[in-house]
Amino acid sequence: MTRPGATSPDPAPSPQPAAALPARPVRPPAPPRPPLHRVPSPAVIVASAGWRRLIPRAEATARRAAAAAGASATILLADDRT
């Protein structure tokens, strides 16, 4: 029973549909950066087969070591008996 002069409570607010979120702008991919310093790959000469038996991929190891040192000269892997 309601009292005279009393107002009825507000009905529950109806949920409004969620507004669509604005589309997020898509960034284009960044262009590739040029390498800072390009040192030409040094030539590796394996004069002694013992290097290949002792170190697997001796040429690649020598190139990697030269690149770390910043060298660009020809590398000669020879034995010390000559």
All heavy atoms as a GROMACS GRO file, in nm:
protein
  588
    1MET      N    1   0.082  -0.116   0.000
    1MET     CA    2   0.000   0.000   0.000
    1MET      C    3   0.088   0.125   0.000
    1MET      O    4   0.184   0.133   0.075
    1MET     CB    5  -0.085  -0.005   0.124
    1MET     CG    6  -0.191   0.088   0.121
    1MET     SD    7  -0.293   0.040   0.260
    1MET     CE    8  -0.417   0.147   0.235
    2THR      N    9   0.050   0.220  -0.083
    2THR     CA   10   0.129   0.341  -0.093
    2THR      C   11   0.063   0.452  -0.013
    2THR      O   12  -0.057   0.456   0.003
    2THR     CB   13   0.142   0.385  -0.240
    2THR    OG1   14   0.014   0.402  -0.293
    2THR    CG2   15   0.222   0.286  -0.318
    3ARG      N   16   0.143   0.540   0.034
    3ARG     CA   17   0.091   0.653   0.110
    3ARG      C   18   0.040   0.759   0.014
    3ARG      O   19   0.091   0.774  -0.097
    3ARG     CB   20   0.203   0.712   0.195
    3ARG     CG   21   0.244   0.620   0.307
    3ARG     CD   22   0.345   0.685   0.394
    3ARG     NE   23   0.472   0.698   0.321
    3ARG     CZ   24   0.577   0.761   0.366
    3ARG    NH1   25   0.574   0.820   0.482
    3ARG    NH2   26   0.686   0.769   0.297
    4PRO      N   27  -0.058   0.832   0.057
    4PRO     CA   28  -0.107   0.938  -0.029
    4PRO      C   29   0.000   1.047  -0.046
    4PRO      O   30   0.070   1.080   0.047
    4PRO     CB   31  -0.230   0.993   0.043
    4PRO     CG   32  -0.247   0.913   0.166
    4PRO     CD   33  -0.136   0.817   0.178
    5GLY      N   34   0.019   1.094  -0.163
    5GLY     CA   35   0.115   1.200  -0.192
    5GLY      C   36   0.256   1.147  -0.215
    5GLY      O   37   0.346   1.222  -0.249
    6ALA      N   38   0.278   1.019  -0.191
    6ALA     CA   39   0.412   0.963  -0.213
    6ALA      C   40   0.427   0.929  -0.361
    6ALA      O   41   0.332   0.885  -0.424
    6ALA     CB   42   0.432   0.839  -0.129
    7THR      N   43   0.545   0.951  -0.409
    7THR     CA   44   0.568   0.919  -0.551
    7THR      C   45   0.627   0.779  -0.559
    7THR      O   46   0.693   0.732  -0.467
    7THR     CB   47   0.666   1.018  -0.615
    7THR    OG1   48   0.788   1.014  -0.545
    7THR    CG2   49   0.608   1.159  -0.615
    8SER      N   50   0.600   0.718  -0.666
    8SER     CA   51   0.654   0.583  -0.683
    8SER      C   52   0.803   0.594  -0.720
    8SER      O   53   0.844   0.690  -0.782
    8SER     CB   54   0.577   0.508  -0.791
    8SER     OG   55   0.594   0.574  -0.914
    9PRO      N   56   0.880   0.496  -0.675
    9PRO     CA   57   1.024   0.501  -0.707
    9PRO      C   58   1.045   0.492  -0.858
    9PRO      O   59   0.966   0.434  -0.930
    9PRO     CB   60   1.083   0.382  -0.634
    9PRO     CG   61   0.968   0.292  -0.608
    9PRO     CD   62   0.844   0.377  -0.603
   10ASP      N   63   1.156   0.551  -0.901
   10ASP     CA   64   1.188   0.546  -1.044
   10ASP      C   65   1.212   0.402  -1.086
   10ASP      O   66   1.274   0.324  -1.013
   10ASP     CB   67   1.317   0.626  -1.073
   10ASP     CG   68   1.293   0.776  -1.062
   10ASP    OD1   69   1.178   0.818  -1.078
   10ASP    OD2   70   1.392   0.848  -1.036
   11PRO      N   71   1.159   0.368  -1.200
   11PRO     CA   72   1.187   0.231  -1.247
   11PRO      C   73   1.336   0.218  -1.277
   11PRO      O   74   1.406   0.316  -1.300
   11PRO     CB   75   1.103   0.217  -1.374
   11PRO     CG   76   1.080   0.358  -1.418
   11PRO     CD   77   1.083   0.444  -1.294
   12ALA      N   78   1.384   0.099  -1.275
   12ALA     CA   79   1.526   0.074  -1.302
   12ALA      C   80   1.560   0.126  -1.441
   12ALA      O   81   1.483   0.106  -1.535
   12ALA     CB   82   1.556  -0.074  -1.293
   13PRO      N   83   1.671   0.197  -1.451
   13PRO     CA   84   1.705   0.251  -1.583
   13PRO      C   85   1.731   0.137  -1.680
   13PRO      O   86   1.793   0.037  -1.647
   13PRO     CB   87   1.832   0.333  -1.558
   13PRO     CG   88   1.887   0.281  -1.430
   13PRO     CD   89   1.772   0.226  -1.352
   14SER      N   90   1.680   0.154  -1.798
   14SER     CA   91   1.700   0.048  -1.898
   14SER      C   92   1.842   0.058  -1.952
   14SER      O   93   1.890   0.168  -1.980
   14SER     CB   94   1.597   0.060  -2.011
   14SER     OG   95   1.615   0.184  -2.076
   15PRO      N   96   1.909  -0.054  -1.962
   15PRO     CA   97   2.047  -0.048  -2.015
   15PRO      C   98   2.045  -0.006  -2.161
   15PRO      O   99   1.970  -0.057  -2.241
   15PRO     CB  100   2.099  -0.190  -1.997
   15PRO     CG  101   1.977  -0.275  -1.989
   15PRO     CD  102   1.867  -0.189  -1.934
   16GLN      N  103   2.131   0.090  -2.191
   16GLN     CA  104   2.141   0.135  -2.328
   16GLN      C  105   2.248   0.052  -2.397
   16GLN      O  106   2.346   0.011  -2.334
   16GLN     CB  107   2.176   0.283  -2.333
   16GLN     CG  108   2.067   0.370  -2.274
   16GLN     CD  109   2.105   0.517  -2.283
   16GLN    OE1  110   2.212   0.550  -2.330
   16GLN    NE2  111   2.016   0.603  -2.237
   17PRO      N  112   2.230   0.028  -2.524
   17PRO     CA  113   2.334  -0.050  -2.593
   17PRO      C  114   2.465   0.027  -2.592
   17PRO      O  115   2.468   0.149  -2.602
   17PRO     CB  116   2.280  -0.066  -2.736
   17PRO     CG  117   2.175   0.040  -2.750
   17PRO     CD  118   2.124   0.069  -2.612
   18ALA      N  119   2.571  -0.047  -2.572
   18ALA     CA  120   2.703   0.016  -2.568
   18ALA      C  121   2.734   0.077  -2.705
   18ALA      O  122   2.710   0.015  -2.809
   18ALA     CB  123   2.809  -0.087  -2.532
   19ALA      N  124   2.782   0.196  -2.701
   19ALA     CA  125   2.818   0.262  -2.826
   19ALA      C  126   2.938   0.191  -2.885
   19ALA      O  127   3.026   0.144  -2.813
   19ALA     CB  128   2.850   0.409  -2.800
   20ALA      N  129   2.940   0.181  -3.014
   20ALA     CA  130   3.053   0.115  -3.080
   20ALA      C  131   3.179   0.197  -3.055
   20ALA      O  132   3.177   0.320  -3.064
   20ALA     CB  133   3.026   0.104  -3.230
   21LEU      N  134   3.284   0.130  -3.019
   21LEU     CA  135   3.410   0.198  -2.995
   21LEU      C  136   3.465   0.250  -3.127
   21LEU      O  137   3.451   0.187  -3.231
   21LEU     CB  138   3.511   0.103  -2.931
   21LEU     CG  139   3.475   0.052  -2.792
   21LEU    CD1  140   3.578  -0.050  -2.746
   21LEU    CD2  141   3.468   0.167  -2.693
   22PRO      N  142   3.529   0.366  -3.123
   22PRO     CA  143   3.585   0.417  -3.249
   22PRO      C  144   3.697   0.324  -3.296
   22PRO      O  145   3.768   0.264  -3.216
   22PRO     CB  146   3.641   0.555  -3.211
   22PRO     CG  147   3.655   0.552  -3.064
   22PRO     CD  148   3.554   0.455  -3.012
   23ALA      N  149   3.707   0.311  -3.424
   23ALA     CA  150   3.809   0.223  -3.481
   23ALA      C  151   3.947   0.276  -3.445
   23ALA      O  152   3.973   0.396  -3.454
   23ALA     CB  153   3.794   0.214  -3.632
   24ARG      N  154   4.032   0.187  -3.402
   24ARG     CA  155   4.169   0.225  -3.367
   24ARG      C  156   4.248   0.242  -3.496
   24ARG      O  157   4.245   0.156  -3.582
   24ARG     CB  158   4.231   0.115  -3.282
   24ARG     CG  159   4.365   0.152  -3.225
   24ARG     CD  160   4.418   0.040  -3.142
   24ARG     NE  161   4.365   0.052  -3.006
   24ARG     CZ  162   4.402  -0.027  -2.908
   24ARG    NH1  163   4.482  -0.127  -2.931
   24ARG    NH2  164   4.354  -0.011  -2.788
   25PRO      N  165   4.317   0.357  -3.511
   25PRO     CA  166   4.392   0.376  -3.637
   25PRO      C  167   4.504   0.273  -3.648
   25PRO      O  168   4.572   0.241  -3.550
   25PRO     CB  169   4.448   0.518  -3.625
   25PRO     CG  170   4.444   0.550  -3.480
   25PRO     CD  171   4.334   0.468  -3.420
   26VAL      N  172   4.522   0.222  -3.766
   26VAL     CA  173   4.624   0.122  -3.792
   26VAL      C  174   4.749   0.192  -3.841
   26VAL      O  175   4.744   0.268  -3.938
   26VAL     CB  176   4.575   0.019  -3.896
   26VAL    CG1  177   4.683  -0.082  -3.927
   26VAL    CG2  178   4.449  -0.047  -3.848
   27ARG      N  179   4.860   0.168  -3.771
   27ARG     CA  180   4.987   0.228  -3.813
   27ARG      C  181   5.049   0.145  -3.923
   27ARG      O  182   5.054   0.023  -3.914
   27ARG     CB  183   5.084   0.235  -3.697
   27ARG     CG  184   5.050   0.345  -3.601
   27ARG     CD  185   5.131   0.342  -3.475
   27ARG     NE  186   5.274   0.352  -3.492
   27ARG     CZ  187   5.358   0.342  -3.391
   27ARG    NH1  188   5.314   0.322  -3.270
   27ARG    NH2  189   5.487   0.353  -3.410
   28PRO      N  190   5.096   0.210  -4.026
   28PRO     CA  191   5.164   0.134  -4.131
   28PRO      C  192   5.296   0.080  -4.076
   28PRO      O  193   5.355   0.138  -3.984
   28PRO     CB  194   5.188   0.236  -4.242
   28PRO     CG  195   5.185   0.368  -4.172
   28PRO     CD  196   5.093   0.353  -4.055
   29PRO      N  197   5.345  -0.031  -4.129
   29PRO     CA  198   5.472  -0.084  -4.080
   29PRO      C  199   5.586   0.013  -4.109
   29PRO      O  200   5.585   0.084  -4.209
   29PRO     CB  201   5.490  -0.215  -4.157
   29PRO     CG  202   5.401  -0.202  -4.275
   29PRO     CD  203   5.289  -0.110  -4.237
   30ALA      N  204   5.680   0.015  -4.017
   30ALA     CA  205   5.794   0.104  -4.033
   30ALA      C  206   5.883   0.053  -4.147
   30ALA      O  207   5.898  -0.068  -4.165
   30ALA     CB  208   5.875   0.110  -3.904
   31PRO      N  209   5.941   0.143  -4.224
   31PRO     CA  210   6.029   0.098  -4.333
   31PRO      C  211   6.155   0.035  -4.273
   31PRO      O  212   6.197   0.071  -4.164
   31PRO     CB  213   6.062   0.226  -4.409
   31PRO     CG  214   6.039   0.336  -4.311
   31PRO     CD  215   5.930   0.288  -4.219
   32PRO      N  216   6.213  -0.060  -4.342
   32PRO     CA  217   6.334  -0.123  -4.288
   32PRO      C  218   6.448  -0.022  -4.280
   32PRO      O  219   6.462   0.064  -4.366
   32PRO     CB  220   6.365  -0.235  -4.387
   32PRO     CG  221   6.296  -0.196  -4.512
   32PRO     CD  222   6.176  -0.113  -4.471
   33ARG      N  223   6.525  -0.036  -4.174
   33ARG     CA  224   6.638   0.056  -4.156
   33ARG      C  225   6.760   0.001  -4.227
   33ARG      O  226   6.787  -0.118  -4.221
   33ARG     CB  227   6.669   0.072  -4.008
   33ARG     CG  228   6.559   0.141  -3.932
   33ARG     CD  229   6.599   0.158  -3.789
   33ARG     NE  230   6.490   0.220  -3.714
   33ARG     CZ  231   6.494   0.243  -3.586
   33ARG    NH1  232   6.601   0.210  -3.518
   33ARG    NH2  233   6.394   0.299  -3.526
   34PRO      N  234   6.836   0.089  -4.290
   34PRO     CA  235   6.958   0.041  -4.354
   34PRO      C  236   7.061   0.007  -4.246
   34PRO      O  237   7.060   0.065  -4.138
   34PRO     CB  238   7.005   0.160  -4.438
   34PRO     CG  239   6.943   0.278  -4.372
   34PRO     CD  240   6.813   0.230  -4.311
   35PRO      N  241   7.148  -0.089  -4.273
   35PRO     CA  242   7.250  -0.122  -4.174
   35PRO      C  243   7.343  -0.003  -4.153
   35PRO      O  244   7.370   0.074  -4.245
   35PRO     CB  245   7.324  -0.242  -4.233
   35PRO     CG  246   7.292  -0.239  -4.378
   35PRO     CD  247   7.159  -0.170  -4.392
   36LEU      N  248   7.390   0.012  -4.030
   36LEU     CA  249   7.475   0.126  -3.998
   36LEU      C  250   7.611   0.115  -4.067
   36LEU      O  251   7.655   0.205  -4.135
   36LEU     CB  252   7.492   0.138  -3.847
   36LEU     CG  253   7.364   0.166  -3.770
   36LEU    CD1  254   7.392   0.168  -3.620
   36LEU    CD2  255   7.305   0.298  -3.814
   37HIS      N  256   7.678   0.005  -4.045
   37HIS     CA  257   7.810  -0.015  -4.104
   37HIS      C  258   7.814  -0.153  -4.168
   37HIS      O  259   7.792  -0.252  -4.101
   37HIS     CB  260   7.920  -0.007  -3.997
   37HIS     CG  261   7.925   0.127  -3.931
   37HIS    ND1  262   7.975   0.238  -3.994
   37HIS    CD2  263   7.887   0.170  -3.809
   37HIS    CE1  264   7.967   0.342  -3.912
   37HIS    NE2  265   7.912   0.303  -3.799
   38ARG      N  266   7.841  -0.155  -4.293
   38ARG     CA  267   7.850  -0.283  -4.362
   38ARG      C  268   7.994  -0.309  -4.396
   38ARG      O  269   8.054  -0.240  -4.474
   38ARG     CB  270   7.767  -0.279  -4.489
   38ARG     CG  271   7.637  -0.347  -4.460
   38ARG     CD  272   7.593  -0.437  -4.552
   38ARG     NE  273   7.538  -0.551  -4.481
   38ARG     CZ  274   7.471  -0.641  -4.542
   38ARG    NH1  275   7.452  -0.629  -4.669
   38ARG    NH2  276   7.425  -0.742  -4.478
   39VAL      N  277   8.048  -0.411  -4.334
   39VAL     CA  278   8.185  -0.452  -4.363
   39VAL      C  279   8.175  -0.571  -4.457
   39VAL      O  280   8.102  -0.667  -4.430
   39VAL     CB  281   8.258  -0.491  -4.233
   39VAL    CG1  282   8.398  -0.541  -4.262
   39VAL    CG2  283   8.261  -0.374  -4.138
   40PRO      N  284   8.244  -0.567  -4.570
   40PRO     CA  285   8.236  -0.681  -4.660
   40PRO      C  286   8.287  -0.807  -4.592
   40PRO      O  287   8.380  -0.803  -4.510
   40PRO     CB  288   8.324  -0.642  -4.778
   40PRO     CG  289   8.404  -0.525  -4.734
   40PRO     CD  290   8.333  -0.463  -4.618
   41SER      N  291   8.225  -0.918  -4.625
   41SER     CA  292   8.265  -1.045  -4.566
   41SER      C  293   8.404  -1.083  -4.616
   41SER      O  294   8.430  -1.083  -4.736
   41SER     CB  295   8.164  -1.153  -4.606
   41SER     OG  296   8.201  -1.276  -4.553
   42PRO      N  297   8.494  -1.113  -4.524
   42PRO     CA  298   8.630  -1.145  -4.567
   42PRO      C  299   8.637  -1.283  -4.633
   42PRO      O  300   8.557  -1.372  -4.603
   42PRO     CB  301   8.710  -1.144  -4.436
   42PRO     CG  302   8.610  -1.175  -4.332
   42PRO     CD  303   8.481  -1.116  -4.379
   43ALA      N  304   8.732  -1.296  -4.722
   43ALA     CA  305   8.755  -1.426  -4.786
   43ALA      C  306   8.833  -1.514  -4.688
   43ALA      O  307   8.922  -1.467  -4.618
   43ALA     CB  308   8.834  -1.409  -4.914
   44VAL      N  309   8.796  -1.640  -4.681
   44VAL     CA  310   8.865  -1.734  -4.592
   44VAL      C  311   8.924  -1.845  -4.677
   44VAL      O  312   8.854  -1.910  -4.755
   44VAL     CB  313   8.767  -1.794  -4.488
   44VAL    CG1  314   8.839  -1.895  -4.399
   44VAL    CG2  315   8.706  -1.684  -4.403
   45ILE      N  316   9.054  -1.865  -4.662
   45ILE     CA  317   9.124  -1.971  -4.734
   45ILE      C  318   9.168  -2.073  -4.631
   45ILE      O  319   9.240  -2.040  -4.536
   45ILE     CB  320   9.247  -1.915  -4.810
   45ILE    CG1  321   9.201  -1.810  -4.910
   45ILE    CG2  322   9.323  -2.028  -4.878
   45ILE    CD1  323   9.316  -1.731  -4.971
   46VAL      N  324   9.125  -2.197  -4.649
   46VAL     CA  325   9.165  -2.304  -4.559
   46VAL      C  326   9.274  -2.383  -4.631
   46VAL      O  327   9.246  -2.464  -4.719
   46VAL     CB  328   9.046  -2.394  -4.520
   46VAL    CG1  329   9.090  -2.504  -4.425
   46VAL    CG2  330   8.936  -2.311  -4.458
   47ALA      N  331   9.399  -2.357  -4.594
   47ALA     CA  332   9.512  -2.421  -4.660
   47ALA      C  333   9.544  -2.556  -4.598
   47ALA      O  334   9.611  -2.638  -4.659
   47ALA     CB  335   9.635  -2.331  -4.654
   48SER      N  336   9.498  -2.580  -4.478
   48SER     CA  337   9.526  -2.706  -4.409
   48SER      C  338   9.394  -2.771  -4.370
   48SER      O  339   9.309  -2.709  -4.305
   48SER     CB  340   9.610  -2.680  -4.284
   48SER     OG  341   9.628  -2.798  -4.211
   49ALA      N  342   9.376  -2.898  -4.409
   49ALA     CA  343   9.252  -2.970  -4.379
   49ALA      C  344   9.236  -2.994  -4.229
   49ALA      O  345   9.126  -3.022  -4.182
   49ALA     CB  346   9.249  -3.102  -4.454
   50GLY      N  347   9.344  -2.980  -4.154
   50GLY     CA  348   9.336  -3.000  -4.009
   50GLY      C  349   9.241  -2.902  -3.942
   50GLY      O  350   9.182  -2.933  -3.839
   51TRP      N  351   9.225  -2.783  -3.999
   51TRP     CA  352   9.131  -2.685  -3.944
   51TRP      C  353   8.988  -2.738  -3.948
   51TRP      O  354   8.913  -2.721  -3.854
   51TRP     CB  355   9.139  -2.554  -4.020
   51TRP     CG  356   9.256  -2.470  -3.980
   51TRP    CD1  357   9.374  -2.458  -4.045
   51TRP    CD2  358   9.265  -2.389  -3.864
   51TRP    NE1  359   9.458  -2.375  -3.978
   51TRP    CE2  360   9.393  -2.329  -3.865
   51TRP    CE3  361   9.179  -2.360  -3.759
   51TRP    CZ2  362   9.435  -2.243  -3.766
   51TRP    CZ3  363   9.221  -2.273  -3.661
   51TRP    CH2  364   9.348  -2.216  -3.665
   52ARG      N  365   8.953  -2.803  -4.057
   52ARG     CA  366   8.816  -2.856  -4.068
   52ARG      C  367   8.794  -2.975  -3.976
   52ARG      O  368   8.683  -2.998  -3.931
   52ARG     CB  369   8.788  -2.895  -4.213
   52ARG     CG  370   8.773  -2.775  -4.303
   52ARG     CD  371   8.715  -2.814  -4.438
   52ARG     NE  372   8.697  -2.697  -4.521
   52ARG     CZ  373   8.776  -2.665  -4.622
   52ARG    NH1  374   8.879  -2.740  -4.653
   52ARG    NH2  375   8.752  -2.557  -4.692
   53ARG      N  376   8.900  -3.051  -3.950
   53ARG     CA  377   8.885  -3.162  -3.856
   53ARG      C  378   8.875  -3.112  -3.712
   53ARG      O  379   8.802  -3.167  -3.631
   53ARG     CB  380   9.005  -3.257  -3.867
   53ARG     CG  381   9.001  -3.349  -3.988
   53ARG     CD  382   9.106  -3.458  -3.978
   53ARG     NE  383   9.241  -3.405  -3.958
   53ARG     CZ  384   9.330  -3.385  -4.055
   53ARG    NH1  385   9.298  -3.415  -4.180
   53ARG    NH2  386   9.448  -3.338  -4.029
   54LEU      N  387   8.950  -3.008  -3.680
   54LEU     CA  388   8.955  -2.956  -3.544
   54LEU      C  389   8.834  -2.869  -3.510
   54LEU      O  390   8.776  -2.881  -3.402
   54LEU     CB  391   9.083  -2.875  -3.526
   54LEU     CG  392   9.110  -2.820  -3.387
   54LEU    CD1  393   9.129  -2.935  -3.288
   54LEU    CD2  394   9.233  -2.731  -3.388
   55ILE      N  395   8.794  -2.782  -3.603
   55ILE     CA  396   8.684  -2.688  -3.577
   55ILE      C  397   8.576  -2.709  -3.683
   55ILE      O  398   8.601  -2.686  -3.801
   55ILE     CB  399   8.733  -2.542  -3.583
   55ILE    CG1  400   8.843  -2.520  -3.481
   55ILE    CG2  401   8.618  -2.445  -3.560
   55ILE    CD1  402   8.908  -2.385  -3.492
   56PRO      N  403   8.457  -2.752  -3.642
   56PRO     CA  404   8.348  -2.764  -3.739
   56PRO      C  405   8.313  -2.626  -3.796
   56PRO      O  406   8.308  -2.528  -3.722
   56PRO     CB  407   8.230  -2.819  -3.659
   56PRO     CG  408   8.285  -2.860  -3.528
   56PRO     CD  409   8.416  -2.791  -3.508
   57ARG      N  410   8.293  -2.620  -3.925
   57ARG     CA  411   8.261  -2.494  -3.995
   57ARG      C  412   8.366  -2.388  -3.966
   57ARG      O  413   8.336  -2.277  -3.921
   57ARG     CB  414   8.121  -2.445  -3.956
   57ARG     CG  415   8.011  -2.544  -3.991
   57ARG     CD  416   7.874  -2.494  -3.957
   57ARG     NE  417   7.850  -2.367  -4.025
   57ARG     CZ  418   7.775  -2.271  -3.975
   57ARG    NH1  419   7.715  -2.285  -3.862
   57ARG    NH2  420   7.759  -2.159  -4.042
   58ALA      N  421   8.489  -2.420  -3.990
   58ALA     CA  422   8.601  -2.329  -3.961
   58ALA      C  423   8.588  -2.198  -4.037
   58ALA      O  424   8.621  -2.091  -3.983
   58ALA     CB  425   8.733  -2.397  -3.994
   59GLU      N  426   8.540  -2.202  -4.160
   59GLU     CA  427   8.526  -2.080  -4.239
   59GLU      C  428   8.426  -1.985  -4.174
   59GLU      O  429   8.451  -1.864  -4.162
   59GLU     CB  430   8.481  -2.112  -4.382
   59GLU     CG  431   8.581  -2.191  -4.463
   59GLU     CD  432   8.558  -2.342  -4.452
   59GLU    OE1  433   8.483  -2.386  -4.362
   59GLU    OE2  434   8.616  -2.415  -4.533
   60ALA      N  435   8.312  -2.039  -4.133
   60ALA     CA  436   8.210  -1.955  -4.070
   60ALA      C  437   8.260  -1.897  -3.939
   60ALA      O  438   8.233  -1.780  -3.906
   60ALA     CB  439   8.082  -2.035  -4.048
   61THR      N  440   8.333  -1.976  -3.862
   61THR     CA  441   8.388  -1.927  -3.735
   61THR      C  442   8.488  -1.814  -3.759
   61THR      O  443   8.487  -1.713  -3.689
   61THR     CB  444   8.454  -2.042  -3.658
   61THR    OG1  445   8.357  -2.146  -3.639
   61THR    CG2  446   8.505  -1.997  -3.523
   62ALA      N  447   8.573  -1.831  -3.860
   62ALA     CA  448   8.671  -1.727  -3.892
   62ALA      C  449   8.603  -1.600  -3.940
   62ALA      O  450   8.642  -1.489  -3.902
   62ALA     CB  451   8.768  -1.778  -3.998
   63ARG      N  452   8.498  -1.612  -4.022
   63ARG     CA  453   8.424  -1.494  -4.069
   63ARG      C  454   8.357  -1.421  -3.953
   63ARG      O  455   8.357  -1.298  -3.946
   63ARG     CB  456   8.318  -1.534  -4.172
   63ARG     CG  457   8.373  -1.553  -4.309
   63ARG     CD  458   8.262  -1.562  -4.413
   63ARG     NE  459   8.319  -1.606  -4.537
   63ARG     CZ  460   8.322  -1.732  -4.578
   63ARG    NH1  461   8.266  -1.826  -4.505
   63ARG    NH2  462   8.378  -1.764  -4.692
   64ARG      N  463   8.297  -1.499  -3.862
   64ARG     CA  464   8.230  -1.438  -3.747
   64ARG      C  465   8.330  -1.364  -3.658
   64ARG      O  466   8.303  -1.255  -3.609
   64ARG     CB  467   8.158  -1.547  -3.668
   64ARG     CG  468   8.033  -1.499  -3.603
   64ARG     CD  469   7.950  -1.608  -3.542
   64ARG     NE  470   8.029  -1.713  -3.481
   64ARG     CZ  471   8.004  -1.842  -3.491
   64ARG    NH1  472   7.901  -1.884  -3.557
   64ARG    NH2  473   8.082  -1.931  -3.433
   65ALA      N  474   8.448  -1.423  -3.637
   65ALA     CA  475   8.551  -1.358  -3.556
   65ALA      C  476   8.601  -1.230  -3.625
   65ALA      O  477   8.624  -1.128  -3.559
   65ALA     CB  478   8.667  -1.454  -3.532
   66ALA      N  479   8.616  -1.235  -3.755
   66ALA     CA  480   8.661  -1.116  -3.829
   66ALA      C  481   8.556  -1.005  -3.822
   66ALA      O  482   8.589  -0.888  -3.807
   66ALA     CB  483   8.691  -1.152  -3.973
   67ALA      N  484   8.430  -1.042  -3.832
   67ALA     CA  485   8.323  -0.942  -3.825
   67ALA      C  486   8.319  -0.879  -3.686
   67ALA      O  487   8.298  -0.758  -3.673
   67ALA     CB  488   8.188  -1.006  -3.858
   68ALA      N  489   8.342  -0.958  -3.582
   68ALA     CA  490   8.342  -0.904  -3.446
   68ALA      C  491   8.459  -0.808  -3.426
   68ALA      O  492   8.448  -0.710  -3.352
   68ALA     CB  493   8.348  -1.017  -3.344
   69ALA      N  494   8.569  -0.834  -3.493
   69ALA     CA  495   8.687  -0.748  -3.481
   69ALA      C  496   8.682  -0.630  -3.577
   69ALA      O  497   8.765  -0.540  -3.568
   69ALA     CB  498   8.814  -0.830  -3.506
   70GLY      N  499   8.588  -0.633  -3.671
   70GLY     CA  500   8.578  -0.525  -3.769
   70GLY      C  501   8.679  -0.538  -3.881
   70GLY      O  502   8.709  -0.442  -3.949
   71ALA      N  503   8.732  -0.657  -3.901
   71ALA     CA  504   8.834  -0.679  -4.004
   71ALA      C  505   8.767  -0.709  -4.138
   71ALA      O  506   8.659  -0.765  -4.144
   71ALA     CB  507   8.925  -0.794  -3.965
   72SER      N  508   8.836  -0.673  -4.246
   72SER     CA  509   8.784  -0.704  -4.378
   72SER      C  510   8.893  -0.762  -4.468
   72SER      O  511   8.882  -0.759  -4.589
   72SER     CB  512   8.725  -0.578  -4.443
   72SER     OG  513   8.826  -0.481  -4.457
   73ALA      N  514   8.999  -0.813  -4.408
   73ALA     CA  515   9.110  -0.870  -4.484
   73ALA      C  516   9.085  -1.018  -4.512
   73ALA      O  517   8.996  -1.080  -4.457
   73ALA     CB  518   9.240  -0.855  -4.404
   74THR      N  519   9.165  -1.074  -4.601
   74THR     CA  520   9.157  -1.217  -4.630
   74THR      C  521   9.216  -1.295  -4.513
   74THR      O  522   9.320  -1.259  -4.459
   74THR     CB  523   9.235  -1.250  -4.760
   74THR    OG1  524   9.176  -1.173  -4.866
   74THR    CG2  525   9.228  -1.396  -4.792
   75ILE      N  526   9.150  -1.403  -4.477
   75ILE     CA  527   9.194  -1.486  -4.366
   75ILE      C  528   9.250  -1.616  -4.423
   75ILE      O  529   9.184  -1.683  -4.501
   75ILE     CB  530   9.077  -1.516  -4.269
   75ILE    CG1  531   9.022  -1.384  -4.215
   75ILE    CG2  532   9.121  -1.607  -4.157
   75ILE    CD1  533   8.892  -1.399  -4.142
   76LEU      N  534   9.368  -1.650  -4.378
   76LEU     CA  535   9.434  -1.773  -4.424
   76LEU      C  536   9.448  -1.866  -4.304
   76LEU      O  537   9.515  -1.833  -4.206
   76LEU     CB  538   9.572  -1.743  -4.482
   76LEU     CG  539   9.657  -1.864  -4.522
   76LEU    CD1  540   9.589  -1.942  -4.635
   76LEU    CD2  541   9.796  -1.818  -4.563
   77LEU      N  542   9.382  -1.981  -4.311
   77LEU     CA  543   9.394  -2.082  -4.206
   77LEU      C  544   9.492  -2.187  -4.254
   77LEU      O  545   9.460  -2.268  -4.341
   77LEU     CB  546   9.257  -2.144  -4.175
   77LEU     CG  547   9.149  -2.048  -4.124
   77LEU    CD1  548   9.018  -2.123  -4.104
   77LEU    CD2  549   9.192  -1.981  -3.996
   78ALA      N  550   9.610  -2.182  -4.199
   78ALA     CA  551   9.716  -2.276  -4.241
   78ALA      C  552   9.775  -2.340  -4.116
   78ALA      O  553   9.752  -2.293  -4.004
   78ALA     CB  554   9.824  -2.202  -4.320
   79ASP      N  555   9.851  -2.444  -4.136
   79ASP     CA  556   9.920  -2.502  -4.021
   79ASP      C  557  10.052  -2.427  -3.999
   79ASP      O  558  10.099  -2.355  -4.084
   79ASP     CB  559   9.943  -2.652  -4.039
   79ASP     CG  560  10.023  -2.686  -4.163
   79ASP    OD1  561  10.069  -2.593  -4.229
   79ASP    OD2  562  10.036  -2.806  -4.193
   80ASP      N  563  10.109  -2.444  -3.880
   80ASP     CA  564  10.231  -2.371  -3.849
   80ASP      C  565  10.358  -2.449  -3.887
   80ASP      O  566  10.467  -2.409  -3.853
   80ASP     CB  567  10.235  -2.333  -3.701
   80ASP     CG  568  10.226  -2.455  -3.612
   80ASP    OD1  569  10.199  -2.565  -3.662
   80ASP    OD2  570  10.248  -2.439  -3.489
   81ARG      N  571  10.343  -2.555  -3.959
   81ARG     CA  572  10.458  -2.638  -3.997
   81ARG      C  573  10.521  -2.592  -4.128
   81ARG      O  574  10.621  -2.648  -4.170
   81ARG     CB  575  10.415  -2.784  -4.010
   81ARG     CG  576  10.370  -2.840  -3.877
   81ARG     CD  577  10.331  -2.983  -3.891
   81ARG     NE  578  10.274  -3.028  -3.762
   81ARG     CZ  579  10.202  -3.136  -3.751
   81ARG    NH1  580  10.177  -3.213  -3.854
   81ARG    NH2  581  10.154  -3.169  -3.634
   82THR      N  582  10.462  -2.496  -4.195
   82THR     CA  583  10.517  -2.452  -4.324
   82THR      C  584  10.615  -2.341  -4.310
   82THR      O  585  10.627  -2.276  -4.212
   82THR     CB  586  10.404  -2.406  -4.418
   82THR    OG1  587  10.332  -2.303  -4.354
   82THR    CG2  588  10.314  -2.519  -4.455
   0.00000   0.00000   0.00000
